Amino acid sequence: MATETLEYLTRGDCASACIQYSVLPSALSLNRVHMGTRQTRMVVNGIVERLLARAPEKRPKFVLFGESLGSQVSQEMFRGQGITGPAGISLDAAVWIGTPNATKWRAELWGDRTVSQVPPVGPGAVYLSRAVRDWRGLSPEQRAGVRYLLLQNGDDPIPKFGPEVVWRQPDWLGPQAGRPPGSPRGSQWQPVVTFFATFLDMQNALTPTPGQFDEGGHDYRRETPEAVRQVFGLQASDEQMQRVQKSLRERELRFEIQRDWDAAQSAPEDKRAEAEEKVEKRISDWIGHEVDAEEIKKLAE
């Protein structure tokens, strides 16, 4: 969502770079965070070196986007540097979504604040939300001053899950009246039990329906395009953003349909009919009416 939104709003006048530091699912890649951080720092250092070699008036805007573990490794580059970290490499803007609980740089910026109160903007031009509603609740003038946004859904377990939940009551399960948006109401912390319950929540936090952008859990597809527009300072009207959102949904649905159908077509001949039937049922659930092979082929075009 972030990269395609950037492509749309810059009319293609942009370049994107990223790295892959594991072929495993995120839950099995936690031991690679340090390596991912080092590799991300190498990429960013190379970009900064190229930018500094250009005359100031010819340098493009330098922005950063991170999601989940990608958010963690790109923030941990700045560990121990506070807000001077991104400012020190002349990073124009950054949007980080679903930052994991273990991220030390975010904890440094959060300081001794309480989750029971809406956080103010700061330090500097950074904003750390407890939930999307905090970001939306800022005035237009306040949002315009944010260059580095750390966005999270209130019910996303990724920013909440950590080993300390085993032996210590987390702040998001404090007194009922002071719990942040999205935290469970009525639930009480129990040693060990809460840890495993949150772990199970984390496993089920991202079950998106292709083409339907919802808000909640670890799904940020609905909010990401608008956050990219505002924080990156990209010009687009509300009507244009509606068209971008529509296109993003259609492209995602088409991609998923094509991928699933191609996978069914590549199944062994004696199992192909069964594979196609499963895909037809899954796609029918996605779009709300029954489809056959011919309609699927048209949807995938």
C-alpha positions, 0 to 999 in steps of 0.5 A: 500500500505504501509503495504503490501510494507513493508511485501514484502520488508522485506520478511515478517520479520516485525510486524505492529500495528494500531488502529481504533478510529472511525467507521465514514468517515474521514469528520465526524471524525474531532472531534475525532482527539484529542482522536486519538492522545492520543490513538496513543501516548499510542500505541507508548509509549507501543512500545517504552517501549518494545523496550527499554527493549531489548538490543540495538543490538536486537531491530528491526527498528521502523518506522511509516506510516500515511495517512490523519487523520492517518497522523495528529494524529501520527504527533500531538504526537510531537506538540511543540517538533519540530524535537526532537519529533520523534528523542526523541522516536528513531523513525528510519523513518516515511512516512506521506501522505496527511497531513491535513491542521489543523496539527499543528506539520507540521506547526511548522516545515514549519515555515515562508517558502513560498510555491512559492519556492521549500523547502529545506531538514530540519529541521534535517532529515525531508522533507516537500514537496509541491507536489510529484515533490519536492520529486522527484526533490531531488538528490539521496544524499538528499533523502538518508538523509531524515528519516521523509517524509511528502508527498503530491500531489500538487492538494490534497485539504486535506492539503489546506482545513481549516476554515481560507479559509473563511476569509483569502486568502490562500498562495496557491492562492497567485500571479499566478507566485508564486503558488505551483505545483498543485494549480489552475491557474486562480482561485481567492480567494473569501471569503466563495465561495473558502471555499465551492469550496475547501470543494467540491474538498475534497469530490471528492479527492479520487475516485480511480479505483481498480488496477489502481494507479494514482497520484493526489488528495488524491490518493497516491497509485503510490508513496507510495511503492517507498517512503516506500522503500527509507525512510525506507531504505529497499533494493530492485532493480528496477526490484523487485519494478516493481514486487511489484507494479504489485502484489499490483495492482493485489491484490487490484483489486482482493480484490475489485472484491471479496468484491463487488461480495460477497455483490451482492450474499448476496442481497435478492433473488428478488434483486440479479440479479439486484445487480449482473448486477451492479457489472458486469458493475462496474468491466467491467469499471475497467478492460476495457472489459465486464465480466460475472459472471463466469469471475468475479469468476475467477478474485476473486480467 
